[in-house]
């Protein structure tokens, strides 16, 4: 019988396997195809919306309310993305935003 600790370990192992799988993808088309198989249309939309919000917040030109109105996401989502962008330790948004900027330069 699985204990709660076993479930956490399995989830961590699964997350690691997913990360390794994502790292094998070489093109935008390959990533899009994999994400379409992996996610529901609603999940894909939510991920894309959060990424759009992160980019808009990084630009710094609009208020949370303006971003919410333009994207259709809630101000709660905008606030959550902003917190992860600026305050959380893992800084995943920041890492990808900076790398994206580097490749566009």
HELIX and SHEET records of a PDB file:
HELIX    1   1 UNK A    4  UNK A   23  1                                  20    
HELIX    2   2 UNK A   28  UNK A   38  1                                  11    
HELIX    3   3 UNK A   41  UNK A   59  1                                  19    
HELIX    4   4 UNK A   64  UNK A   71  1                                   8    
HELIX    5   5 UNK A   75  UNK A   86  1                                  12    
HELIX    6   6 UNK A   92  UNK A  104  1                                  13    
END                                                                             
